[in-house]
């Protein structure tokens, strides 16, 4: 299994294992995808949907104002090839993107407010696969 970091709107990032990068992208990213390198290193990539406008706001990624909508993956890169993350890399980017954000609809200003994620320890716990169907 190859490790990737999944980041969903309104939730903290979490690590997931997939048999291949193609499987990870197909199951997590909606529609056609693009690979971005917003972290200042060519070894870490962000895979998101090409069609951002119709998706729910997720995160502002960097200080340059890069905003991502919809679910996305953080992955390792070896040139243009998608590879998994090490445990240390996954932990680092999980901390970097830890708090979910909401868009400030009144002003439209970014960065958006950081919010406390829903606590799934109480009540019914929703799995990643159940959230996909909503």
Secondary structure as UniProt FT lines:
FT   STRAND          2..7
FT   TURN            9..10
FT   STRAND          14..18
FT   HELIX           21..28
FT   STRAND          33..36
FT   TURN            38..39
FT   TURN            42..43
FT   STRAND          44..49
FT   TURN            53..54
FT   STRAND          57..60
FT   TURN            63..64
FT   STRAND          67..69
FT   STRAND          72..78
FT   TURN            79..80
FT   STRAND          81..83
FT   HELIX           87..96
FT   STRAND          101..102
FT   TURN            105..107
FT   STRAND          113..114
FT   TURN            120..121
FT   HELIX           128..132
//
